[in-house]
Each structure stands twice: as C-alpha cells, then as structure tokens.
Amino acid sequence: MGRTATPKTCEFCGKENLKWSPYVNKRGNKTYQLVDWDTGKPHFGPGSTPGECTRKTRMQEVPIPKDNFDSKSETQSEEAQAEPEQSQDQVQGQDQDQNGQGQGKQDQDEQQQGEQDQDDQGEQPPPPVNADDDILRRLEKVEREKAEKTELEQSHWQLTNQVIDSEERLKKLIKSKIKSEKISIAIPDLPEIDATNEHMQFPKLCAVVALNKPAWMAGPAGSGKTTAAEHVAKKLEMEFSCISVCEQSTQFDLLGFHNAHGDYVTTEFRKRYEQGGIFLLDEVDKGSPNTLAVLQAATEAGHCAFPDGMIPKHKDFRLIASGNTYGNGADALYVGSIQLDAAFINRFAFIAWDYDEDFERKLAGNDAWVKRVQSLRKKAADLKMRVVISPRASITGAHFLKSKAFSQKEVEEMLIFGGMSESDRRALR
C-alpha cells in the first residue's frame, strides 16, 4: 500500500517505521496504538520489557490527527480485529520469516502479556473520594429519605382523614334520609300520628290503642315496651300512668282503698279510668291471676266497681299491658312469669315486640359497639344459652364509652358478661 503519512518513531524505545492504528479495547473504548508500518503488527517494545510501549501508547484514548497515520490503516486494522485468528497467523508467519521460529514464539508471548497488562491498566480503581464530600452525599441521601417518608406520612393521614370525612358524611346522609322519610299513621277520625324514629312495631301499637282495643306487647327484656307506651301517649296527646305488678300485688293497688279515717285513697289506674288517658300494666305476666281478674269487667264494661262506688269509664281510657311472655307461664329465661287466666288474656290484642336492631343502632349512636353487642346476642341465641343481651347493653354501653371513663372490656364485663357462668363466658368470648 502507498504511504500517505510520515512513518513514526516510538518515543519510549526509539523504534522507527511505525504508524498509528485504531484499536478497540475490551471496555468498548476506541483508542490508537502504534503498529509496524509494513506488517500492521502491534509495537510491543524492547524484549527486556515486553508490552511496555504498547501499554503506554494504548492509554492515549484521544483522537490522533489524520496526518499521523495511514488513511487505509484504519480499515485494515478493523479487518484485522474482525478476523483476529487469520491476522495472528499472518503476523506469526512474517515473524518466523524474519526472526525465526523461536523469536516468533517470544513475540506471541509478548503480545499476550501486553494485552493482559492493557486490560489490567483499563480496569483502574475509582479515584479516591473526599471524606467531606462523602459525608455531604450521605447527609443529602438521609434528608431525601426523610422528606420522602414525611411526604408518605402526610399522604397517609390525608387519605385517612378523607375516609373519616366520607364516613361522617355518609352517616349524616343516612340520618338525614331517615329523618326525611316520615312514617305516618292515618286512622279515621283521628289526627295523623308521626311514627318516625320509633320501634318497627310502633305503628301497630298506635293503631290498636287509637281503635280503643287493649294491647299486649310481648317481647324480651329491654326491647323498649315501656318507652313505646309512653310515646304512644305523647303522640295521641293523652295522660300516661303506669304500674308494675308482681305476684304480691293486690286489687287495692289497682282499685284503691279506704284508710283508717274512712277516706278513699285513689290509684293511678283510678285516675286514668275516670279522667282518661293511657294506663300501662307493666310486667303483666308476673301478676296474680286473681288480682288481674278485677280488670276484666273494667276493660269490657262501661263502668268498674271501686271502694267508693261504681265509676263510669272515660271515653278516652286506654289500657296497655306488657310482658316477656304471652301469659302462658314461665320459660327457660323468664322463670318468674305466671300462667294467667285465659279469660283475661282473651281481652287483649297481642303485638310481638322483638328487638329492632336498626332502631337500636340509631338510639346508641355507636355502630361499632352495637355491632359487637348484636354479634354476641346472635351467638348466644345460636348456642341456645339462657342469657339476655338486650339493647340496654348497646345504649348504656355507648354512653359509657363516650364518657371515656371505662374501656370496652370493662363495659362488656359490666353490661354483657356480668352474672354469666364461666362456661357461658368462654362460649361467647
């Protein structure tokens, strides 16, 4: 090939007739190395220090001016890189012709040593890091992580507050919907009765009372029977009186008596019977059948015999009875109930007054606590346990928890598990 540049001389060992040729090392970096002008063989340096010139010249990873190497040498070098085995054979053949077989083997060893030294030189350790700079970088990293953590915590609290706000808005919406859906009772010849926010059976009770029929609410303890009777009186704008009876109650507790001076002592029943209003016979299934028999005539006839004479019944007198049973005697839970006379029972319209769990939830105002109470109640019923877990536990417990005077465990012990046997406690917990 023709020469288009001036031959170079190695500045380290003084060898002449050299030229620059492109070279790509194992890291993929393109650099230049000195090669023999005629053979293209890399220049290794003197035999005493094999590879010394090659290592030094290959470190110059900077462009070399075009006039410093043959214009065709770059293409030839790339072809040599693509076919290394063929070029190596050619180089070895030329070396054997010039220097003999022994010198060729020495050159090959020198080339391998030079390439190994070049790779070692290329994988230089990173420059030392200034201690202050390293500390600053570490501090910056800690600050970034702290900022990211703070941002995540703020996002968490924002989402939590959004959920709480959504729940509160939902509760208010439900309450507003409940309040807006007014429940009314239309009875001929009577004003409209508002039954909103009352027990699910309240409209039936109002209707029975308004139609002047004695009503009997039969339901478990704490189901709101007494409260319902009071609310009926308020809705109908009538006076209200009540008495709780038991087996020791006498007819004088209902009809009154003459004292030692001969004066008549009246009763709540006499007031309502003579002046009008609603009279509640609470715990009616605990009363004596003989005592209650005196009311049979009072409920059906238009008058009743009192100690001071026959008294006509007021046109607005209404009688309501409430009990845990239907008057047929005791059961596993309500052992104090007494079997009443069928003639007395037959005078009433019975209304099943079970627990209204939706109404219970509204009255308590603590959904989580009410859910706990109702779940324990259901479990006790499924196990056929002889225990009562009434809405009183929900309403009173919610009040206790709101005061923050007691923990939930203490409230459960006072209102639910108190009085239970150890086996019942274990079964429910």
Secondary structure, DSSP 8 states (H G I E B T S, - for coil): ----S--B--TTT---SEEEEEEE-TTS-EEEEEEETTT--B----TTSTTHHHHHHHT--S---GGGS-TTHHHHHHHHHHSHHHHHHHHHHHHHHHH-HHHHHHHHHHHHHHHHHHHHHHS-------HHHHHHHHHHHHHHHHHHHHHHHHHHHHHHHHHHHHHHHHHHHHHHHHHHS--EE--TTS--EE-TTS-TTHHHHHHHHHTT--EEEE--TTSSHHHHHHHHHHHTT--EEEEE--TT--THHHH-EE-TTS-EE--HHHHHHHH-EEEEEETGGGS-HHHHTTHHHHHHSSEEEETTEEEE--TTEEEEEEESS-SB---SS-TT--B--HHHHTTSEEEE----HHHHHHHH--HHHHHHHHHHHHHHHHTT-S----HHHHHHHHHHHHHTSS-HHHHHIIIIITT--HHHHHHH-
